Structures are given as structure tokens and as C-alpha cells.
Amino acid sequence: MDVEPAPRKAIVAFLLDRANSLGMILIIGFLMMITMVLSTVVAYLVT
């Protein structure tokens, strides 16, 4: 007896997984940009 999941729930789960992945990529990119800006500011203040 194989029970197949409801197609709507599968689509919602797929979209949530994709949104989660995109959110993590955006957060990592934002943190990298902030790090670069802070590094530039520190380098400017030291010289």
C-alpha cells in the first residue's frame, strides 16, 4: 500500500525549500558585502 503525498503539499514544500536556499544565499552575500565595507573603512583609517 503506497500512499502518494498530495501534489499541492509537494509543491509548497518545494517552493519553501527554494525560498530557504535563496534566503541563505542572500544573507551570505549581504554579510560578505558588509565585511568588505568594514575592511575598506579600517584600511582607510589605518593609512
PDB file of N, CA, C and O in Angstrom:
ATOM      1  N   MET A   1       0.835  -1.187   0.000  1.00  0.00           N
ATOM      2  CA  MET A   1       0.000   0.000   0.000  1.00  0.00           C
ATOM      3  C   MET A   1       0.877   1.246   0.000  1.00  0.00           C
ATOM      4  O   MET A   1       1.314   1.706   1.055  1.00  0.00           O
ATOM      5  N   ASP A   2       1.127   1.783  -1.171  1.00  0.00           N
ATOM      6  CA  ASP A   2       1.877   3.025  -1.275  1.00  0.00           C
ATOM      7  C   ASP A   2       0.901   4.192  -1.267  1.00  0.00           C
ATOM      8  O   ASP A   2      -0.073   4.220  -2.019  1.00  0.00           O
ATOM      9  N   VAL A   3       1.183   5.135  -0.415  1.00  0.00           N
ATOM     10  CA  VAL A   3       0.351   6.332  -0.328  1.00  0.00           C
ATOM     11  C   VAL A   3       1.150   7.485  -0.907  1.00  0.00           C
ATOM     12  O   VAL A   3       2.251   7.781  -0.443  1.00  0.00           O
ATOM     13  N   GLU A   4       0.597   8.132  -1.917  1.00  0.00           N
ATOM     14  CA  GLU A   4       1.291   9.254  -2.538  1.00  0.00           C
ATOM     15  C   GLU A   4       0.915  10.544  -1.820  1.00  0.00           C
ATOM     16  O   GLU A   4      -0.242  10.728  -1.442  1.00  0.00           O
ATOM     17  N   PRO A   5       1.895  11.450  -1.627  1.00  0.00           N
ATOM     18  CA  PRO A   5       1.579  12.724  -0.979  1.00  0.00           C
ATOM     19  C   PRO A   5       0.720  13.597  -1.889  1.00  0.00           C
ATOM     20  O   PRO A   5       0.735  13.459  -3.112  1.00  0.00           O
ATOM     21  N   ALA A   6      -0.011  14.478  -1.270  1.00  0.00           N
ATOM     22  CA  ALA A   6      -0.843  15.394  -2.040  1.00  0.00           C
ATOM     23  C   ALA A   6       0.063  16.286  -2.893  1.00  0.00           C
ATOM     24  O   ALA A   6       1.060  16.805  -2.391  1.00  0.00           O
ATOM     25  N   PRO A   7      -0.268  16.470  -4.171  1.00  0.00           N
ATOM     26  CA  PRO A   7       0.601  17.265  -5.041  1.00  0.00           C
ATOM     27  C   PRO A   7       0.772  18.702  -4.559  1.00  0.00           C
ATOM     28  O   PRO A   7       1.843  19.287  -4.722  1.00  0.00           O
ATOM     29  N   ARG A   8      -0.257  19.264  -3.976  1.00  0.00           N
ATOM     30  CA  ARG A   8      -0.170  20.658  -3.522  1.00  0.00           C
ATOM     31  C   ARG A   8       0.859  20.793  -2.406  1.00  0.00           C
ATOM     32  O   ARG A   8       1.636  21.748  -2.390  1.00  0.00           O
ATOM     33  N   LYS A   9       0.869  19.852  -1.478  1.00  0.00           N
ATOM     34  CA  LYS A   9       1.835  19.905  -0.385  1.00  0.00           C
ATOM     35  C   LYS A   9       3.253  19.739  -0.907  1.00  0.00           C
ATOM     36  O   LYS A   9       4.185  20.351  -0.384  1.00  0.00           O
ATOM     37  N   ALA A  10       3.418  18.923  -1.925  1.00  0.00           N
ATOM     38  CA  ALA A  10       4.747  18.724  -2.509  1.00  0.00           C
ATOM     39  C   ALA A  10       5.241  20.010  -3.161  1.00  0.00           C
ATOM     40  O   ALA A  10       6.417  20.355  -3.046  1.00  0.00           O
ATOM     41  N   ILE A  11       4.353  20.714  -3.840  1.00  0.00           N
ATOM     42  CA  ILE A  11       4.733  21.972  -4.495  1.00  0.00           C
ATOM     43  C   ILE A  11       5.084  23.018  -3.452  1.00  0.00           C
ATOM     44  O   ILE A  11       6.074  23.734  -3.602  1.00  0.00           O
ATOM     45  N   VAL A  12       4.286  23.116  -2.400  1.00  0.00           N
ATOM     46  CA  VAL A  12       4.554  24.094  -1.340  1.00  0.00           C
ATOM     47  C   VAL A  12       5.879  23.780  -0.662  1.00  0.00           C
ATOM     48  O   VAL A  12       6.658  24.693  -0.386  1.00  0.00           O
ATOM     49  N   ALA A  13       6.149  22.518  -0.389  1.00  0.00           N
ATOM     50  CA  ALA A  13       7.414  22.137   0.236  1.00  0.00           C
ATOM     51  C   ALA A  13       8.581  22.471  -0.680  1.00  0.00           C
ATOM     52  O   ALA A  13       9.616  22.946  -0.211  1.00  0.00           O
ATOM     53  N   PHE A  14       8.434  22.234  -1.970  1.00  0.00           N
ATOM     54  CA  PHE A  14       9.483  22.552  -2.940  1.00  0.00           C
ATOM     55  C   PHE A  14       9.759  24.050  -2.956  1.00  0.00           C
ATOM     56  O   PHE A  14      10.915  24.473  -2.935  1.00  0.00           O
ATOM     57  N   LEU A  15       8.693  24.855  -2.993  1.00  0.00           N
ATOM     58  CA  LEU A  15       8.868  26.310  -3.029  1.00  0.00           C
ATOM     59  C   LEU A  15       9.494  26.827  -1.737  1.00  0.00           C
ATOM     60  O   LEU A  15      10.322  27.737  -1.773  1.00  0.00           O
ATOM     61  N   LEU A  16       9.111  26.260  -0.605  1.00  0.00           N
ATOM     62  CA  LEU A  16       9.706  26.681   0.661  1.00  0.00           C
ATOM     63  C   LEU A  16      11.186  26.325   0.721  1.00  0.00           C
ATOM     64  O   LEU A  16      11.987  27.103   1.239  1.00  0.00           O
ATOM     65  N   ASP A  17      11.558  25.165   0.200  1.00  0.00           N
ATOM     66  CA  ASP A  17      12.972  24.788   0.152  1.00  0.00           C
ATOM     67  C   ASP A  17      13.758  25.757  -0.721  1.00  0.00           C
ATOM     68  O   ASP A  17      14.856  26.178  -0.357  1.00  0.00           O
ATOM     69  N   ARG A  18      13.201  26.107  -1.863  1.00  0.00           N
ATOM     70  CA  ARG A  18      13.877  27.053  -2.758  1.00  0.00           C
ATOM     71  C   ARG A  18      13.990  28.431  -2.112  1.00  0.00           C
ATOM     72  O   ARG A  18      15.034  29.074  -2.214  1.00  0.00           O
ATOM     73  N   ALA A  19      12.937  28.888  -1.455  1.00  0.00           N
ATOM     74  CA  ALA A  19      12.965  30.193  -0.797  1.00  0.00           C
ATOM     75  C   ALA A  19      13.985  30.200   0.332  1.00  0.00           C
ATOM     76  O   ALA A  19      14.684  31.193   0.534  1.00  0.00           O
ATOM     77  N   ASN A  20      14.074  29.106   1.061  1.00  0.00           N
ATOM     78  CA  ASN A  20      15.048  28.995   2.137  1.00  0.00           C
ATOM     79  C   ASN A  20      16.467  29.071   1.581  1.00  0.00           C
ATOM     80  O   ASN A  20      17.315  29.766   2.141  1.00  0.00           O
ATOM     81  N   SER A  21      16.727  28.372   0.498  1.00  0.00           N
ATOM     82  CA  SER A  21      18.049  28.392  -0.123  1.00  0.00           C
ATOM     83  C   SER A  21      18.387  29.791  -0.631  1.00  0.00           C
ATOM     84  O   SER A  21      19.499  30.276  -0.423  1.00  0.00           O
ATOM     85  N   LEU A  22      17.447  30.428  -1.286  1.00  0.00           N
ATOM     86  CA  LEU A  22      17.680  31.778  -1.793  1.00  0.00           C
ATOM     87  C   LEU A  22      17.938  32.745  -0.648  1.00  0.00           C
ATOM     88  O   LEU A  22      18.820  33.598  -0.747  1.00  0.00           O
ATOM     89  N   GLY A  23      17.188  32.623   0.425  1.00  0.00           N
ATOM     90  CA  GLY A  23      17.392  33.490   1.583  1.00  0.00           C
ATOM     91  C   GLY A  23      18.773  33.327   2.187  1.00  0.00           C
ATOM     92  O   GLY A  23      19.409  34.313   2.559  1.00  0.00           O
ATOM     93  N   MET A  24      19.242  32.096   2.287  1.00  0.00           N
ATOM     94  CA  MET A  24      20.582  31.872   2.835  1.00  0.00           C
ATOM     95  C   MET A  24      21.653  32.470   1.931  1.00  0.00           C
ATOM     96  O   MET A  24      22.622  33.050   2.422  1.00  0.00           O
ATOM     97  N   ILE A  25      21.492  32.335   0.618  1.00  0.00           N
ATOM     98  CA  ILE A  25      22.460  32.911  -0.317  1.00  0.00           C
ATOM     99  C   ILE A  25      22.469  34.429  -0.197  1.00  0.00           C
ATOM    100  O   ILE A  25      23.538  35.040  -0.199  1.00  0.00           O
ATOM    101  N   LEU A  26      21.295  35.044  -0.093  1.00  0.00           N
ATOM    102  CA  LEU A  26      21.223  36.497   0.047  1.00  0.00           C
ATOM    103  C   LEU A  26      21.852  36.965   1.354  1.00  0.00           C
ATOM    104  O   LEU A  26      22.545  37.982   1.374  1.00  0.00           O
ATOM    105  N   ILE A  27      21.623  36.246   2.432  1.00  0.00           N
ATOM    106  CA  ILE A  27      22.205  36.615   3.725  1.00  0.00           C
ATOM    107  C   ILE A  27      23.721  36.495   3.687  1.00  0.00           C
ATOM    108  O   ILE A  27      24.422  37.371   4.194  1.00  0.00           O
ATOM    109  N   ILE A  28      24.237  35.420   3.091  1.00  0.00           N
ATOM    110  CA  ILE A  28      25.688  35.250   2.994  1.00  0.00           C
ATOM    111  C   ILE A  28      26.288  36.362   2.141  1.00  0.00           C
ATOM    112  O   ILE A  28      27.333  36.909   2.493  1.00  0.00           O
ATOM    113  N   GLY A  29      25.649  36.704   1.033  1.00  0.00           N
ATOM    114  CA  GLY A  29      26.124  37.802   0.189  1.00  0.00           C
ATOM    115  C   GLY A  29      26.116  39.123   0.935  1.00  0.00           C
ATOM    116  O   GLY A  29      27.054  39.910   0.811  1.00  0.00           O
ATOM    117  N   PHE A  30      25.073  39.375   1.704  1.00  0.00           N
ATOM    118  CA  PHE A  30      24.991  40.609   2.485  1.00  0.00           C
ATOM    119  C   PHE A  30      26.108  40.668   3.520  1.00  0.00           C
ATOM    120  O   PHE A  30      26.740  41.711   3.689  1.00  0.00           O
ATOM    121  N   LEU A  31      26.355  39.564   4.209  1.00  0.00           N
ATOM    122  CA  LEU A  31      27.427  39.537   5.205  1.00  0.00           C
ATOM    123  C   LEU A  31      28.792  39.742   4.559  1.00  0.00           C
ATOM    124  O   LEU A  31      29.650  40.419   5.126  1.00  0.00           O
ATOM    125  N   MET A  32      28.998  39.168   3.384  1.00  0.00           N
ATOM    126  CA  MET A  32      30.269  39.367   2.683  1.00  0.00           C
ATOM    127  C   MET A  32      30.444  40.826   2.270  1.00  0.00           C
ATOM    128  O   MET A  32      31.548  41.364   2.346  1.00  0.00           O
ATOM    129  N   MET A  33      29.362  41.468   1.835  1.00  0.00           N
ATOM    130  CA  MET A  33      29.436  42.866   1.440  1.00  0.00           C
ATOM    131  C   MET A  33      29.736  43.755   2.642  1.00  0.00           C
ATOM    132  O   MET A  33      30.548  44.674   2.541  1.00  0.00           O
ATOM    133  N   ILE A  34      29.094  43.494   3.775  1.00  0.00           N
ATOM    134  CA  ILE A  34      29.358  44.260   4.991  1.00  0.00           C
ATOM    135  C   ILE A  34      30.810  44.078   5.424  1.00  0.00           C
ATOM    136  O   ILE A  34      31.461  45.042   5.825  1.00  0.00           O
ATOM    137  N   THR A  35      31.320  42.854   5.346  1.00  0.00           N
ATOM    138  CA  THR A  35      32.710  42.589   5.707  1.00  0.00           C
ATOM    139  C   THR A  35      33.658  43.362   4.804  1.00  0.00           C
ATOM    140  O   THR A  35      34.650  43.914   5.279  1.00  0.00           O
ATOM    141  N   MET A  36      33.370  43.409   3.517  1.00  0.00           N
ATOM    142  CA  MET A  36      34.218  44.143   2.582  1.00  0.00           C
ATOM    143  C   MET A  36      34.205  45.637   2.893  1.00  0.00           C
ATOM    144  O   MET A  36      35.252  46.284   2.864  1.00  0.00           O
ATOM    145  N   VAL A  37      33.036  46.186   3.187  1.00  0.00           N
ATOM    146  CA  VAL A  37      32.933  47.611   3.508  1.00  0.00           C
ATOM    147  C   VAL A  37      33.695  47.921   4.790  1.00  0.00           C
ATOM    148  O   VAL A  37      34.434  48.904   4.849  1.00  0.00           O
ATOM    149  N   LEU A  38      33.524  47.094   5.817  1.00  0.00           N
ATOM    150  CA  LEU A  38      34.242  47.325   7.071  1.00  0.00           C
ATOM    151  C   LEU A  38      35.748  47.205   6.874  1.00  0.00           C
ATOM    152  O   LEU A  38      36.506  47.982   7.455  1.00  0.00           O
ATOM    153  N   SER A  39      36.187  46.263   6.081  1.00  0.00           N
ATOM    154  CA  SER A  39      37.608  46.099   5.795  1.00  0.00           C
ATOM    155  C   SER A  39      38.152  47.331   5.082  1.00  0.00           C
ATOM    156  O   SER A  39      39.252  47.793   5.388  1.00  0.00           O
ATOM    157  N   THR A  40      37.393  47.860   4.141  1.00  0.00           N
ATOM    158  CA  THR A  40      37.810  49.062   3.420  1.00  0.00           C
ATOM    159  C   THR A  40      37.894  50.256   4.358  1.00  0.00           C
ATOM    160  O   THR A  40      38.840  51.039   4.278  1.00  0.00           O
ATOM    161  N   VAL A  41      36.926  50.405   5.238  1.00  0.00           N
ATOM    162  CA  VAL A  41      36.927  51.520   6.192  1.00  0.00           C
ATOM    163  C   VAL A  41      38.123  51.416   7.129  1.00  0.00           C
ATOM    164  O   VAL A  41      38.793  52.417   7.384  1.00  0.00           O
ATOM    165  N   VAL A  42      38.399  50.236   7.639  1.00  0.00           N
ATOM    166  CA  VAL A  42      39.538  50.045   8.540  1.00  0.00           C
ATOM    167  C   VAL A  42      40.842  50.333   7.805  1.00  0.00           C
ATOM    168  O   VAL A  42      41.727  50.980   8.364  1.00  0.00           O
ATOM    169  N   ALA A  43      40.980  49.870   6.573  1.00  0.00           N
ATOM    170  CA  ALA A  43      42.194  50.124   5.800  1.00  0.00           C
ATOM    171  C   ALA A  43      42.362  51.617   5.543  1.00  0.00           C
ATOM    172  O   ALA A  43      43.485  52.121   5.557  1.00  0.00           O
ATOM    173  N   TYR A  44      41.268  52.326   5.311  1.00  0.00           N
ATOM    174  CA  TYR A  44      41.340  53.769   5.086  1.00  0.00           C
ATOM    175  C   TYR A  44      41.751  54.500   6.361  1.00  0.00           C
ATOM    176  O   TYR A  44      42.534  55.449   6.308  1.00  0.00           O
ATOM    177  N   LEU A  45      41.229  54.067   7.500  1.00  0.00           N
ATOM    178  CA  LEU A  45      41.540  54.736   8.762  1.00  0.00           C
ATOM    179  C   LEU A  45      42.970  54.472   9.212  1.00  0.00           C
ATOM    180  O   LEU A  45      43.565  55.320   9.878  1.00  0.00           O
ATOM    181  N   VAL A  46      43.529  53.339   8.872  1.00  0.00           N
ATOM    182  CA  VAL A  46      44.887  52.992   9.288  1.00  0.00           C
ATOM    183  C   VAL A  46      45.909  53.813   8.512  1.00  0.00           C
ATOM    184  O   VAL A  46      46.931  54.213   9.070  1.00  0.00           O
ATOM    185  N   THR A  47      45.648  54.067   7.242  1.00  0.00           N
ATOM    186  CA  THR A  47      46.626  54.805   6.433  1.00  0.00           C
ATOM    187  C   THR A  47      46.492  56.294   6.596  1.00  0.00           C
ATOM    188  O   THR A  47      47.241  57.052   5.982  1.00  0.00           O
TER     189      THR A  47
END
